[in-house]
Each structure stands twice: as structure tokens, then as C-alpha cells.
Amino acid sequence: MNPVIASAAFGFFKAIAAQKLGIKDPHPPDLKDDVLLAPLFEEFQYRVLPFLAGVPEVGATAVPFAMIHRDRRAPAIVNSLRMLDATTGGLLYEAAYREYGAFGAFMAHALHNLGAHLPSLPAFKTRKPKWRR
């Protein structure tokens, strides 16, 4: 399994499922921050630095990464789902780091975030066919 491709697919299908369930992202997509800057900063902090200190156990970088995605204002179930999502993503980004290095982890994270934003972008939206209106 390629963790970079799996991460991109995970983000895309997660967004499609959220859209079908009527779950809206509380903040509008900011591609520069979400796809470039946040993955760059977070992968340096949560993958590169721990690996520079030594090779951590499998999954050791995913839990701290999930903790920063907690939202104190959100209900417990929402936080549980956010942390489950971030832990799964963190495991995929860590696998990409172990296989491809820092650039692989960054690409996995950036493509996940891009995939998560694709369904909400105006160019992706399509009109319903006439027979479904």
C-alpha cells in the first residue's frame, strides 16, 4: 500500500461522505494554508523532529498529532471523530515518512488536505441531471 496515495484517497472519500451526510466544514477552504503551509509546519514538527531524535515506535508521532486537532468548543462526539481522523492521517503520514522521508510525509499530508477540499470547491460541483430534479 502506498501511504501517499492512500492518504489522498482517505481525504477525498472522507469529504464525499461528509458532504453526503450534510456535515459542513466550519471554516472555508484556504488552499494555501491547508495544502501548503499547515502540512509543511506540522510534518516538520510531528515527523521530522521526532525522527531526528531517534526512530520512534510505530504510531508514536500520530497521537500528539491527533491531540492538536482537538477543538475544546466542539461536542465530545465531534472531537472523537476529529481525533480518529487525525490519528488515521497521522499513521499514514508516518508511514509515508518511513518509506519516502520528509517529502513523502509532506506530500501525503498535503494531498490528504487537497482531497478533503476538492468536493467543496466550486469547480468540482456539478448540477443534478434533469431527470433527478
Secondary structure, 3 states (H helix, E strand, C coil): CCHHHHHHHHHHHHHHHHHHHCCCCCCCCCHHHHHHHHHHHHHHHHHHHHHHHCCCCCCCCHHHHHHCCCCCCCCHHHHHHHHHHHHHHHHHHHHHHHHHCHHHHHHHHHHHHHHHHHHHCHHHCCCCCHHHC
